[in-house]
Amino acid sequence: MTSKSARWSDLVPRVASAVVMLAAGGLDIWAGGVWFEALAVIASAVMMWELARMTRGEGFDASILLGVLTFVVLVLVIWVPGIWILPLMLLPSLIGTMAPRRDVVAFAPYALVILLTAIALVLIRNSHGVIGLTWLIAVVVASDVMGYFAGRMLGGPKFWPKVSPKKTWSGTVAGWIGAALVGACFWHFAGFGTDILWISPLIAFAGQLGDIAESAIKRRAGVKDASSLIPGHGGLMDRFDALAFAGVLAVAMNIWLHFLPVALSDEAPPLPVEITE
């Protein structure tokens, strides 16, 4: 049986790293514009490097080159008006499959998700301001925090033991409740529409699936963490896997429901590429 101290042994480094990330990320989110765009591009390039390392095969290691390619592609998509977006977004997935790769099935779709994540986050910040991105991050963080504590305190049946052995149904449901509470706060205090009450748990569920998807990739690769860049959290993929799926779904749903408020006129403009919302 796992001892109580061992169960909570990762809490201190997790909290310390989370505080640093929230402080640095919060400043970039508040600044917006090129500062936040640069953060999204660099983070995505690092995540691509982590993904390529986990799924590489024998022979030439193209991980760094794929990270650089992701950086270049995102710079072009975000800052060059009228760029032909879709072929560029597929480049890392296509080129990555040409290198020695032991897990093409995991690499190719997740590589595209990484690029879509950067675009989604930049779109939300530029088109819907600090409040839109704050809501998304709050939903993901609340779901993660509630799930972490409920899962360890309540335990119970596993959600998907073959893929993510630590995730429990109690933690999963607690994550939905936490997201719903966040939605209620933004509805009551920030003027969001009532749709946010059911959209928030759905976005949280997308984030939980993102966590499970990354866990599956790590299990297939036989590694515990995507990398060791962040104490207590592993790599950027380990920390932002939930935000990836949540952000992409949020943008897709907003195109349909228009539930996110429009940014103030003095905030950053949308991306130069033609994406209809």
Secondary structure, 3 states (H helix, E strand, C coil): CCCHHHHCCCHHHHHHHHHHHHHHHHHHHHHCHHHHHHHHHHHHHHHHHHHHHHHECCCCCCHHHHHHHHHHHHHHHHHCCCCCHHHHHHHHHHHHHHCCECCHHHHHHHHHHHHHHHHHHHHHHHHHHHHHHHHHHHHHHHHHHHHHHHHHHHCCCEEECCCEEEEEHHHHHHHHHHHHHHHHHHHHHCCCCCCHHHHHHHHHHHHHHHHHHHHHHHHHHCCCCCCCCECCCECHHHHHHHHHHHHHHHHHHHHHHCCCCCCCCCCCCCCCCCCCC
